[in-house]
């Protein structure tokens, strides 16, 4: 079931584009290849949020070996060595612990193409709907996800790109606080974070979100009245 961006956005106050992402064997007819490779896989999220519809190939993700790894890009021996070097640097900086590395989600299917677009212009069924918003908005989304039976038990920390395969693997809506690299590449404000929703469960979440928004509005009035009378 496809749901429109208008149906989704009327449930909460957000001016940001909803981003649709799909990993496919081939690009849909008429969808152009991205004009130029960007610095990181998450850079394409920002491009799609600006209204672009495009696809990427494995080569477009090689500027960031971490993103290439989490997205399932097959690396050459030289590229794999660069990935190990980057991870080693992160461990040396105490950014990652060695025990964390094997736990980072990764797509197991070889990368062919990824299609990015604003949700309203998605040329195919999205596998992931990515939202960028603030904590109050995601309070509502998290509550709705629980109500829809797709709530996550935790948030994905770093690297941010790994929460895309993590969402696909668990089938749950997943929050991410974003990592420092992602915040640089996507120009995120300090008070913004992400939520990823499995594409096939968006309609269920929207139905739950309508109820949660109405409930929160009633509860907010209740709590405000209690404060005023205290």
C-alpha positions in Angstrom: 0.0 0.0 0.0 1.4 3.3 -1.0 0.7 6.4 1.1 1.2 9.9 0.1 3.6 12.4 1.6 0.6 14.7 2.4 -1.1 11.9 4.4 2.1 11.4 6.4 3.1 15.0 7.0 -0.4 16.1 8.1 0.2 14.1 11.2 2.9 16.2 12.5 4.6 19.6 12.0 7.5 19.1 9.7 8.8 21.1 6.8 11.5 18.6 5.9 11.2 16.3 2.9 10.6 12.6 3.6 13.3 10.6 1.7 12.6 7.3 -0.1 15.5 4.8 -0.5 15.5 1.5 -2.3 18.3 -1.0 -3.0 17.5 -2.7 -6.4 19.1 -4.9 -9.0 18.6 -2.1 -11.6 17.4 1.4 -11.8 13.8 2.1 -12.8 13.2 3.4 -16.3 13.7 7.1 -16.7 15.6 7.6 -13.4 19.0 9.3 -14.0 22.3 8.3 -12.6 23.6 10.8 -10.0 25.6 13.6 -11.7 28.8 13.1 -9.7 30.0 10.9 -6.8 29.6 12.6 -3.4 32.0 12.4 -0.4 29.9 9.8 1.5 26.9 7.5 1.2 24.8 9.7 3.5 25.5 12.7 1.3 23.0 11.3 -1.1 20.3 11.7 1.6 20.8 15.4 1.5 20.7 15.5 -2.3 17.4 13.7 -2.3 16.0 16.0 0.4 16.7 18.9 -2.0 14.3 17.4 -4.5 16.6 15.3 -6.7 15.5 11.9 -8.0 18.5 9.6 -9.0 20.2 6.3 -8.6 23.8 5.5 -7.5 26.0 2.5 -8.4 28.7 0.9 -6.3 31.4 3.2 -7.6 29.5 6.2 -6.3 30.0 5.0 -2.8 33.7 4.4 -2.8 34.7 7.8 -1.5 33.6 6.6 2.0 34.7 3.1 2.6 32.6 2.9 5.8 29.4 3.7 3.9 30.5 1.3 1.1 30.9 -1.5 3.6 27.6 -1.0 5.3 25.8 -0.7 2.0 27.2 -4.0 0.7 29.6 -2.7 -1.9 32.2 -5.3 -2.9 35.6 -3.8 -2.2 38.9 -4.5 -4.0 41.8 -5.7 -1.8 43.2 -2.1 -1.9 39.8 -0.7 -0.9 39.4 -3.3 1.8 42.8 -2.3 3.2 41.7 1.4 3.3 38.5 0.4 5.2 40.6 -1.5 7.8 42.9 1.5 8.1 39.9 3.9 8.6 38.4 1.5 11.3 41.9 1.2 12.9 42.1 5.0 13.1 38.6 5.2 14.7 39.7 2.5 17.3 42.9 4.4 17.9 40.9 7.6 18.7 38.7 5.6 21.1 35.7 6.4 18.8 35.0 2.7 18.3 35.9 -0.4 20.4 37.2 -3.4 18.5 34.3 -5.5 19.8 31.8 -3.1 18.2 33.1 -3.5 14.6 31.6 -7.0 13.9 28.2 -5.8 15.3 27.8 -2.9 12.7 24.9 -3.8 10.4 25.8 -4.4 6.8 23.7 -5.3 3.7 24.6 -8.9 2.8 23.4 -8.6 -0.8 25.9 -7.3 -3.3 25.2 -3.6 -4.1 23.8 -3.0 -7.5 22.0 0.3 -7.4 20.3 2.5 -4.8 17.5 4.8 -5.7 17.0 8.1 -3.8 14.1 10.6 -4.1 11.7 12.7 -2.1 9.0 10.3 -0.9 6.3 12.0 -2.9 8.3 11.5 -6.1 9.5 7.9 -5.4 9.8 6.0 -8.8 9.5 2.7 -7.0 8.3 1.1 -3.8 10.6 2.5 -1.1 12.3 0.0 1.1 13.1 2.7 3.7 11.5 6.1 4.4 14.0 8.4 6.1 12.8 11.3 8.2 15.0 14.1 9.6 13.4 16.0 12.4 13.6 17.1 16.1 13.1 15.3 19.4 9.5 16.3 19.9 8.6 15.0 16.4 10.3 11.7 17.0 8.6 11.4 20.4 5.5 11.0 18.4 7.0 8.7 15.7 8.5 6.5 18.4 5.1 6.2 20.2 3.4 5.5 16.9 6.0 2.9 16.0 5.3 1.1 19.3 1.6 1.3 18.6 2.1 -0.2 15.1 4.2 -3.0 16.5 7.4 -1.9 14.7 9.1 -0.1 17.6 12.8 -0.4 18.1 14.4 -1.4 21.4 17.2 1.1 21.0 18.8 3.7 18.7 21.7 3.2 16.3 24.7 5.3 17.2 27.5 5.2 14.7 28.1 5.0 11.8 24.8 6.5 10.8 24.8 4.8 7.4 24.5 1.4 9.2 21.0 2.1 10.4 19.7 1.6 6.9 20.7 -2.1 6.7 19.8 -2.3 10.4 16.3 -1.2 9.6 16.0 -3.6 6.7 17.2 -6.5 8.8 15.0 -5.9 11.8 11.9 -4.7 10.1 11.6 -2.1 12.8 11.4 1.7 12.7 14.9 2.8 13.8 16.0 6.1 15.3 19.6 7.5 14.9 21.2 10.4 16.6 23.6 10.6 13.6 27.3 10.5 13.8 29.8 13.4 13.4 30.6 12.5 9.8 26.9 12.4 8.8 26.3 15.8 10.5 29.1 17.3 8.4 28.1 15.7 5.1 24.4 16.5 5.5 24.6 19.9 7.2 22.4 18.7 10.2 21.5 21.1 12.9 22.5 20.2 16.4 19.0 19.5 17.5 18.1 17.2 14.5 18.1 13.4 14.3 16.9 10.7 12.0 14.2 8.0 11.9 14.1 5.2 9.4 10.8 3.4 8.7 10.5 0.1 6.7 8.8 1.1 3.5 6.2 -1.7 3.7 5.1 -0.6 7.2 4.7 3.2 6.6 0.9 3.0 6.2 0.6 1.2 9.6 2.8 3.8 11.3 0.8 6.6 9.8 -2.5 5.1 11.1 -1.0 4.8 14.5 0.6 8.3 14.3 -2.8 9.9 13.7 -4.1 8.4 17.0 -0.8 9.3 18.9 -0.9 13.0 17.7 -4.5 13.3 18.9 -3.8 11.7 22.2 -0.7 13.9 22.8 -2.7 17.0 22.0 -5.3 16.0 24.6 -2.7 15.0 27.2 -0.7 18.3 26.6 -3.9 20.3 27.5 -4.4 18.1 30.5 -0.9 18.5 31.9 -0.9 22.3 31.1 -4.1 22.6 33.1 -2.6 20.8 36.0 0.4 23.1 36.0 -1.8 26.2 35.8 -3.7 24.9 38.8 -0.7 23.9 40.9 
